[in-house]
Amino acid sequence: PPSPENAVTTPSDDVLDYTCVAAATLAAEVRILLDLRTAAWRLDAGTLSDLHIVATELITNAVRETPDRTIRIHCSRTPANLIRVGIWDGGAGAPKYVAPSLTGSFDDNGGWALHLVRALSARFGIDPTTHGKWVWAELAQGPKGNRRPDPNPSPTR
């Protein structure tokens, strides 16, 4: 698993690699780091917004799965000019689609995470590791009409 000693490692302008403790405030912190890292990438506002949403949903799932344990966030551009964001956590479980809840209070309406990730990503998946898993998504840049979500609703492995 990643070690906390490697808090922020950025070997190039095209990579954000951040290892930290899973905490409720992490998603907001990572959105700021993504803004700083991707500024040179000149993402359009829609792509940056989608990246924020996807990263937030993946981080929220990782924090829920492994509270107060080490997680790792990695964001980079692929050779195909996609934005790839991945979250590693040491949990054994894999995210699953659940029916979104439309009942109860506004703040108690979970189940949307993978549905949002799928809708905003060109593709996404889960890569098991020895001590956990990477859950990742790739986002196309540009207008939503240029994005081609994977027709398979299940994450790839």
C-alpha positions in Angstrom: 0.0 0.0 0.0 1.1 3.6 -0.4 2.9 5.1 2.5 2.0 8.4 4.2 5.6 9.6 3.9 4.9 10.3 0.2 2.3 13.0 1.0 2.5 14.9 -2.3 4.5 13.6 -5.2 4.3 15.4 -8.5 6.9 14.0 -10.9 5.6 16.1 -13.8 3.1 18.8 -14.5 0.8 16.1 -15.8 0.4 14.2 -12.5 -1.2 14.7 -9.1 -0.3 11.9 -6.7 -1.4 12.5 -3.2 -1.3 10.0 -0.2 -3.2 10.9 2.9 -5.6 9.7 5.7 -9.2 9.2 4.7 -11.2 12.0 6.3 -14.5 13.7 5.8 -12.9 16.9 4.6 -10.7 15.2 2.0 -12.9 15.8 -1.0 -12.8 19.6 -0.7 -9.0 19.5 -0.2 -8.5 17.3 -3.3 -10.7 19.6 -5.4 -8.3 22.5 -4.5 -5.3 20.3 -5.4 -6.9 19.3 -8.7 -7.5 23.0 -9.5 -3.8 23.8 -8.9 -2.6 20.8 -10.8 -4.9 21.1 -13.8 -4.5 24.9 -14.3 -1.8 24.3 -16.9 -4.0 21.8 -18.7 -6.5 24.5 -19.6 -9.6 22.4 -19.1 -12.9 23.8 -20.1 -15.2 24.7 -17.2 -17.5 21.6 -17.9 -14.6 19.1 -17.9 -13.2 20.6 -14.7 -16.7 20.5 -13.0 -17.1 16.9 -14.1 -13.6 16.1 -12.7 -14.6 17.6 -9.4 -17.8 15.6 -9.2 -16.2 12.3 -10.2 -13.2 12.8 -7.8 -15.6 13.8 -5.0 -17.8 10.7 -5.5 -14.8 8.3 -5.7 -13.1 9.9 -2.6 -16.4 9.8 -0.6 -16.7 6.1 -1.3 -13.1 5.4 -0.3 -13.5 7.5 2.9 -16.7 5.5 3.7 -15.0 2.2 3.0 -11.7 3.0 5.0 -12.2 5.8 7.4 -9.0 7.1 9.1 -6.9 4.8 7.0 -4.4 5.6 4.2 -5.8 6.4 0.7 -4.1 7.6 -2.4 -5.4 9.9 -5.1 -3.8 9.9 -8.6 -4.8 12.2 -11.5 -3.1 12.4 -14.8 -3.6 12.9 -18.5 -3.5 9.8 -20.7 -1.7 9.6 -24.1 -5.3 9.7 -25.6 -5.7 13.1 -23.9 -8.2 11.8 -21.3 -8.2 12.9 -17.7 -7.7 9.8 -15.5 -8.5 10.0 -11.8 -8.0 7.1 -9.5 -8.5 6.5 -5.8 -6.8 3.7 -4.0 -8.0 2.4 -0.7 -7.2 -0.7 1.4 -10.8 -1.9 1.7 -11.7 -5.3 0.6 -15.1 -4.4 -0.9 -15.7 -3.1 -4.4 -18.2 -0.3 -5.1 -21.5 -1.5 -6.3 -24.5 0.1 -8.0 -27.3 0.6 -5.6 -30.7 2.1 -6.3 -30.5 5.8 -5.4 -32.7 6.8 -2.4 -35.3 9.4 -3.1 -36.9 9.3 0.3 -36.0 10.8 3.6 -34.2 14.1 4.1 -32.2 15.8 1.3 -28.9 14.9 3.1 -29.8 11.3 3.4 -30.2 10.3 -0.2 -27.2 8.1 -1.1 -26.6 5.7 -3.9 -25.8 8.1 -6.7 -22.0 7.8 -6.7 -21.4 5.2 -9.5 -24.3 6.5 -11.5 -22.7 10.0 -11.5 -19.3 8.6 -12.3 -20.6 6.5 -15.2 -22.6 9.4 -16.6 -19.7 11.8 -16.5 -16.9 9.4 -17.5 -15.8 8.0 -20.9 -15.1 4.8 -18.9 -14.3 3.7 -15.4 -13.3 0.6 -13.5 -11.8 -1.2 -10.5 -8.3 -2.7 -10.4 -7.8 -5.0 -7.4 -4.4 -4.8 -5.7 -2.7 -7.0 -3.1 -3.9 -4.8 -0.3 -7.0 -3.0 -1.7 -8.1 -1.6 -5.0 -7.9 1.3 -7.4 -11.3 2.7 -8.5 -10.7 5.0 -11.5 -12.5 7.0 -14.1 -11.4 8.6 -17.4 -13.0 11.8 -18.6 -13.0 13.1 -22.1 -12.3 16.8 -22.5 -14.7 19.2 -24.3 -18.4 19.4 -24.8 -20.6 16.6 -23.4 -21.6 15.6 -26.9 -18.0 14.5 -27.5 -18.1 12.1 -24.5 -18.9 8.5 -25.0 -19.9 6.8 -21.7 -19.3 3.1 -21.6 -22.6 1.3 -22.4 -21.7 -1.4 -19.8 -23.1 -0.2 -16.5 -20.7 -2.4 -14.5 -17.2 -1.1 -13.7 -14.4 -2.9 -15.7 -11.9 -5.0 -13.9 
